[in-house]
Amino acid sequence: MSRARDLANFVSTADADLEIATSASDTGVDLLLDGNKSSNGGVGSIIFNNAGDSVGMIRSNRASANDAADMLFYTQATGGANSERMRILSGGGLTFNGDTAAANALDDYEEGTFTPVFGGTGATPSASYSAQTGVYTKVGRMVYASAMLSWSSKSGGSGQLVVAGLPFAGSSNIRGVASIAYNDGGITGSNGNILLHTNTASNYIYFMNPDSNFQSGTYMDTSYLEAAGHFQIAIVYST
């Protein structure tokens, strides 16, 4: 009887488990599925059956002649057949529900903190901060962040007023948006309103005095930053 049939008989018994173990200290074990594919397609699969019905599968899929391979994950919906739900592309990134396009792959997720700081495009104002807090979540190319600044004194600075220190530089093609969540006397627009945006290919937030139609405006310089205040903003931008 072949070794393959021996194994099949062993694992077909009731409540059977297949265990691969070693008693050697500090030693790992491997399960090797060695296919021989010369064309693209499944190299090896781990199939999960329930009473003879395939309910799930993990498959390694040859994707190119240089043996680049995707990893595919399948599940079965009620009364249906196995369908691909997620794929790890050979070059990195996740796609879903049969999509294979690298451009659609989710290739990054990150959470972290950053230190926001007021700046000026000519010279950075000096401020005494009691709080400089920034948090962000990055999903793919999109960054969702919030920042809080509290300061008790301010001097100097020139040029356009900015908040610097965003965790990533923005896209070179499109600006991001920001909104004021709380502004306690720290920055005052000439007409009581303030517009904010990130700039392309930078990690700055800029401040604008909008016109009456909120269609344009003028950039605010560092003189608009008061001697003391508390300021919170929310930011969304792409990298």
N, C-alpha and C positions, 0 to 999 in steps of 0.2 A: 504494500500500500504506500502511496506517495506521501511525502511530508505534508503537502497541501491538503490531501484528503484527511490525514490524521488530524490536522488543525481544524478542518471543517467539522469533523465528527466531534471534536472536543468542545468547540464553542456552540454546537447545536443542542447540547444537553440542557435540561431545565435549570434556570437560574445560574447559567454558566458565566464566569468572568474570565477574561484573558488578561493575564498579568505578566508584564515584562519587568523583571526586577534583578538587582545585583546586590550581593552582600558585601562587596568591596567598599572600603571607606572612600568617601569623597569621589565617587565615580557615577557618571550619568549613564543613561541608556538611550538607544535610538530605535525608532521604528522606521524601516526603510521600505519604500514602495518604488521599485526601480522599473520604470517603463522603458520603451524603446521606440519613441515617436520620431518619425522623420518628417511629419507634417504637423501643422498647428492643430491643437485639440487637447483633449484630456490625457494627461500623463499618468495620473493615479487619482483614485477617489476613496474616501471613507464614506460608506453609505449606511444610513441608519434606517432599519426596517422595523415595522411593527406588524407581527402576524403576516409576514410576507409582503406588506405594503411599504414601499419606500416613502419615508416621511421627512427625510433630510439628507443632505450630502455636503461634503467639503471636497473640492476638486482642485488639483493643480493643473493649469491649462497652459500648454506651450503656446507662446504668442508670437515667436519669430524664430528665424533660422539659427540665431546665436543662442538659443535656449533661454531667452527671456521668458518668464512665466508669470501669469496672473494666478491669484488664489481666489476661488469662487466659493460662495456659500449659498446653499439652496434650502428652502423650506417648502412644505406642502400646505396649501390652504385647504379648508374643509371640503372634502369631495373632489379635490383637484389633483394636479400632478406637481411634482417638484418644479419650482421656478427659482431662477436666480434672484436673490434679494440684495446681495452685496458682493463687490469684487475689490480686491486689493490689487491695483495695477503693478506691473513689474517695475515701473519707474517710480512708484510711490503714489499715494492718494487713493481715496475710496470713491467708487461709483455705486449706483444703486439701481436695482430692478432691471438689469440687463444692459444698462448704458456702459459703453466701453470707451467713450471719448475722454482723452486726457484733459481736455479743456474744461470738462464738467466735473472733474474729480475734486473731492474735498481733500486738500493736501495739507491743512494746518488747523490745529486747534490749540489755543494757548490762553492762559489766564495769568495776570501779573499786576505789578504796581509800577508806578513811575512818579517822578518828582516834578510837578509843574512849577514854573517860575515866570514872573513877568520879565519881559525884555523889550528892547527897542531896536528898530532896524538901523539906527545910527549909533546909539550907546545904550547899554543896559541900565535901567534905574536900580539904585540900591534900596533895598527894602528890608525891614526887620520883620521876619515871618514868625508867627506863632503856629501856623499850620500850613503844610504843603503836601497834600495828599492826592494821589491819583490811582485809580484802578481801571483795568481794562479786560475785555475778553475779545480775542481774535478768532474768527471763524472763517476759514478760507482767506479771502482777500479783505473781508470786512472787519473793521475795528470799532468796537463799542466801548466808550470810555466815559468816565466822569472825573472831575477834578474839583478840589476845594483849596482856596487860598485865603488866609487871614494874615493881616499885617498891621503893625502899629506905627510905622514911620516909613517915609519914602523920600528919596532925594535923587536929583540928577535924571539922566536918561534923555534920549532924543530919537527922533524918527517915529515911525509908526509903532503903536503899542501892540505887543503880541504876548501871548502865553506860549512859552517854549517848553520843550521837554516831553512832547508826546512820544509814546513808545516806538512808533514806526514812522518813517517818512511816507507822505501821501502819494497817491498815484500821480504820474506825470501828465495824465490826461484829464483829470476831473477833480474839482475841489470837494471837500467834505463840508458838512454843516455842523453847527453847534448852537446850543440855546442856553440861555441863562436860567438856571433853576432858582438862584437866590442871589441878590445883589444888595448888600446892606451899606449903601453910601460909598462903595469903593470906586465905582466908575460911573460917571454921569454923562450921558449923551446930550448934545445940544438941544434936542427936541424931546428928550425923555425916553427915546427908544435906542436900542443898540442891536445891530446885526453882527453875527460872528460867522466866520468860515475858516476852514483850514486852507492852506495854499498848496498848489501842486508841487510835488517833489520836495516837500519840506515837512518838518514836524512842529510847525507854528500854527497858532490860532490868531487871526486878525480881527480887529474891531472896526465897525463902520457906523457912522451916522447916516441913517437911511433918509431918502427923500420922502415926500408926503405920500407917494404911491408905493413905497417899499420896493421900487424897481432898480434903484441905484443908490448912490450915496458917496460920502467922502470918508477916507480912512481917518481914524482917530489917532492922534499922536500921544506921546507919553505924558503930556500935560493933563490929559483927562484922568489919569490915575491919581486918586485922592491920597492924602497923607496917611489915612488909615481906613480899613474896611474889611469886609468879609464877602467872599465871592464864590459861587458854585456854578459849574457848567456841565452840560452833557454834550458828548461829541460822537458823531458817526462819520466815518470816512473809509475809503478803500485804499489799499496799498498798490 
